[in-house]
């Protein structure tokens, strides 16, 4: 009679491990975005305060100047490309982190 309980417990182990630490599977760039507060306004697929990052990738696909422009925009802030809500300047975020995040966003499909 105990066999079904043991099997159920064994089957539940991988799910329990995943639920224990959902950030364990998170891409390093997403951890960097979380650390720097980017996810308060942005999401991969859903527009929040700012645009969904996949939409940004789609808009700038094939634009060789997009990376430099977006690095500057993230650092200095701005508005107008995605609506009237301004993106605040991110002066405390390291330039290397901004570049890594912009490259990540532009590589999304």
Secondary structure as GFF3:
##gff-version 3
##sequence-region A 1 109
A	DSSP	alpha_helix	3	20	.	.	.	ID=ss1
A	DSSP	three_ten_helix	22	25	.	.	.	ID=ss2
A	DSSP	alpha_helix	28	35	.	.	.	ID=ss3
A	DSSP	three_ten_helix	38	40	.	.	.	ID=ss4
A	DSSP	alpha_helix	53	59	.	.	.	ID=ss5
A	DSSP	alpha_helix	66	76	.	.	.	ID=ss6
A	DSSP	alpha_helix	95	107	.	.	.	ID=ss7
###
